[in-house]
Amino acid sequence: MKLQIICEQCRNQLELKPTTVGNHAYFTTQSQGKFRAEADIEIDQTVYLDDSVVSNLALTEDNGTIAEILEDQIIDMVSTDKSLNELRFTCSTCGNYINLTGF
């Protein structure tokens, strides 16, 4: 599979082809300055504080122990959700663009 980006206004074009196993096409190495890509990504992070972790932190005065508690528990306390809202390709020659939405 390949992806072609063609500017209808100035006819600038780019063809993205996979370059590695797994069909990865790297935009930055293939775009040659013809188009810019911008992504609108929404990141939502939620911290869930466990009562026992909070109690242990409250009772601890040593910074080293606090760091150990946080390092051991931090992965379980944070949830991160990401979503791609929009992907925009802009022609570097004339400024024409297309927004891809609805992911």
One Martini backbone bead per residue (centre of mass of N, CA, C, O) as a GRO file, in nm:
protein
  103
    1MET     BB    1   0.101   0.033   0.016
    2LYS     BB    2   0.006   0.379  -0.056
    3LEU     BB    3   0.054   0.739  -0.025
    4GLN     BB    4  -0.109   1.024  -0.168
    5ILE     BB    5  -0.012   1.371  -0.207
    6ILE     BB    6  -0.216   1.628  -0.365
    7CYS     BB    7  -0.208   1.943  -0.492
    8GLU     BB    8  -0.457   2.117  -0.659
    9GLN     BB    9  -0.323   2.399  -0.692
   10CYS     BB   10   0.016   2.313  -0.762
   11ARG     BB   11   0.090   1.986  -0.784
   12ASN     BB   12   0.204   1.893  -0.544
   13GLN     BB   13   0.388   1.585  -0.448
   14LEU     BB   14   0.337   1.274  -0.253
   15GLU     BB   15   0.496   0.954  -0.180
   16LEU     BB   16   0.414   0.695   0.042
   17LYS     BB   17   0.639   0.438   0.146
   18PRO     BB   18   0.742   0.162   0.257
   19THR     BB   19   1.072   0.089   0.440
   20THR     BB   20   0.974  -0.145   0.630
   21VAL     BB   21   0.901  -0.366   0.836
   22GLY     BB   22   0.547  -0.320   0.871
   23ASN     BB   23   0.471  -0.071   0.687
   24HIS     BB   24   0.658   0.185   0.729
   25ALA     BB   25   0.601   0.539   0.679
   26TYR     BB   26   0.821   0.808   0.679
   27PHE     BB   27   0.756   1.134   0.658
   28THR     BB   28   1.027   1.292   0.722
   29THR     BB   29   1.204   1.124   0.500
   30GLN     BB   30   0.987   1.173   0.240
   31SER     BB   31   0.889   1.485   0.208
   32GLN     BB   32   1.108   1.705   0.128
   33GLY     BB   33   0.931   1.976   0.203
   34LYS     BB   34   0.635   1.958   0.064
   35PHE     BB   35   0.511   1.882   0.351
   36ARG     BB   36   0.303   1.924   0.635
   37ALA     BB   37   0.254   1.783   0.963
   38GLU     BB   38  -0.038   1.786   1.182
   39ALA     BB   39  -0.136   1.714   1.523
   40ASP     BB   40  -0.436   1.646   1.714
   41ILE     BB   41  -0.387   1.570   2.055
   42GLU     BB   42  -0.551   1.404   2.315
   43ILE     BB   43  -0.476   1.428   2.670
   44ASP     BB   44  -0.565   1.202   2.940
   45GLN     BB   45  -0.511   1.239   3.290
   46THR     BB   46  -0.525   1.008   3.569
   47VAL     BB   47  -0.532   1.011   3.926
   48TYR     BB   48  -0.496   0.737   4.155
   49LEU     BB   49  -0.542   0.743   4.501
   50ASP     BB   50  -0.425   0.550   4.740
   51ASP     BB   51  -0.468   0.532   5.074
   52SER     BB   52  -0.201   0.383   5.149
   53VAL     BB   53  -0.011   0.576   5.004
   54VAL     BB   54  -0.091   0.832   5.152
   55SER     BB   55  -0.022   0.730   5.435
   56ASN     BB   56   0.278   0.670   5.384
   57LEU     BB   57   0.353   0.959   5.301
   58ALA     BB   58   0.258   1.102   5.568
   59LEU     BB   59   0.468   0.922   5.755
   60THR     BB   60   0.698   1.033   5.573
   61GLU     BB   61   1.028   1.212   5.579
   62ASP     BB   62   1.192   1.059   5.373
   63ASN     BB   63   1.287   1.109   5.050
   64GLY     BB   64   1.372   0.821   4.971
   65THR     BB   65   1.107   0.681   5.055
   66ILE     BB   66   0.919   0.846   4.882
   67ALA     BB   67   1.045   0.764   4.613
   68GLU     BB   68   0.991   0.459   4.643
   69ILE     BB   69   0.686   0.470   4.662
   70LEU     BB   70   0.637   0.611   4.390
   71GLU     BB   71   0.788   0.412   4.203
   72ASP     BB   72   0.609   0.159   4.284
   73GLN     BB   73   0.305   0.318   4.229
   74ILE     BB   74   0.271   0.510   3.974
   75ILE     BB   75   0.158   0.319   3.750
   76ASP     BB   76  -0.114   0.254   3.915
   77MET     BB   77  -0.204   0.582   3.942
   78VAL     BB   78  -0.186   0.615   3.618
   79SER     BB   79  -0.393   0.740   3.351
   80THR     BB   80  -0.372   0.721   2.985
   81ASP     BB   81  -0.536   0.906   2.726
   82LYS     BB   82  -0.546   0.889   2.363
   83SER     BB   83  -0.639   1.116   2.084
   84LEU     BB   84  -0.710   1.157   1.747
   85ASN     BB   85  -0.856   1.438   1.589
   86GLU     BB   86  -0.622   1.549   1.383
   87LEU     BB   87  -0.495   1.567   1.037
   88ARG     BB   88  -0.251   1.782   0.879
   89PHE     BB   89  -0.191   1.889   0.541
   90THR     BB   90   0.067   2.107   0.412
   91CYS     BB   91   0.165   2.304   0.164
   92SER     BB   92   0.482   2.447   0.105
   93THR     BB   93   0.415   2.621  -0.152
   94CYS     BB   94   0.086   2.739  -0.102
   95GLY     BB   95  -0.091   2.634   0.176
   96ASN     BB   96  -0.252   2.415   0.125
   97TYR     BB   97  -0.515   2.199   0.277
   98ILE     BB   98  -0.580   1.905   0.491
   99ASN     BB   99  -0.832   1.755   0.699
  100LEU     BB  100  -0.829   1.486   0.920
  101THR     BB  101  -1.117   1.317   1.050
  102GLY     BB  102  -1.273   1.074   1.251
  103PHE     BB  103  -1.108   0.852   1.443
   0.00000   0.00000   0.00000
